[in-house]
Amino acid sequence: MSNSEKLKNFLTQEIIPDLEEAIDEMFSMIEKAKMASIADKEELQDLQEMHAECKDIVIEIEAGEMPDAEAGEILAEFVEMKTADEE
């Protein structure tokens, strides 16, 4: 399996669903509080931007526009981030 395929699978099966869950939780928290702090708004915006970037990467892979070496580097970064979050 190429790095591009591994990255696409990791994004679609791990990262994107986690981001969508986090975004939903933020919306729910903001809705319950009936307001959002500046920090909450910034965190929500960051999550939404990362979600969009991940989707863009998947589109780039599907279009065959991402070199396998670049995909490998991005995959390593995401795995490192995910591992750091779980600690």
N, C-alpha and C positions, 0 to 999 in steps of 0.2 A: 504494500500500500504506500503510495507516495505521501510526502509531507503535506501536499495540498489536500488530499483526501482525508488525511488524519486531522488536519486543521478544520476542514469543513465539518467533519463528524463531531469533533470536540465542540465547535461553536454551536452547531444545531442541537446537539444532545445535552450539553452541559451548560455552557456560558449563556446562551440566549435565553433558555428557560429560567435560569437563575436570575438573570437581569429582569425578565418579565415579572417574576414573582416579587422581586425587590421593589420594582416600580408599582405593582399592585398594592403592596404593603404600605408604601409611602402615600399613595392616593388614599387608601383606607384610613391611615393615621391622620392625615390632613383633614379628611372629611369628618372624622369623629371629633377632632379638636375644633372644627369650624374655622380654622385659620392655620397658616403655616409660617414658621419663622423663616428668616432669611436663610439660615443654615439648611433648613428642610428644603426650601426651594432650590438652593444650590445643589444639594445632594440629588434631588429629583432630576434636575437638569443634567447633572453629570451622568446619572444612570441612563437617562434617555439618549444622551450623546453616545455613550459607549454601546448601547443597544443598536443605534443606527450605524455606528462604525462596524460592528460585528456583522450586521446584515449586509453592509457594503462589501465586506471582505468575502462573504459567502457568494455574493453576486460576481465579484471579480474572479473567484476560483471557478465558478460555474462557466464563466465566459472564457476561461483559459488564459486570463490576462496576468496571473500571478506566477512568477517563477517559483519553482519548487524550493529553492534555497531560501527565498524570502518567506515562504509559507512555514518552513522549518523554524526560522528565527521567531516568527510571530507565535507559532505554536509553543515554543519554549517559554516565551514571555507569559503567555496565558496560563500555562501549566504552573509556572513559578508563582504567579499571582494567586491562582486557585489554591495552591498548596499553602501559601502564606496566610490566606484567609481561613483555612481550616485549622491552623495551629492555635 
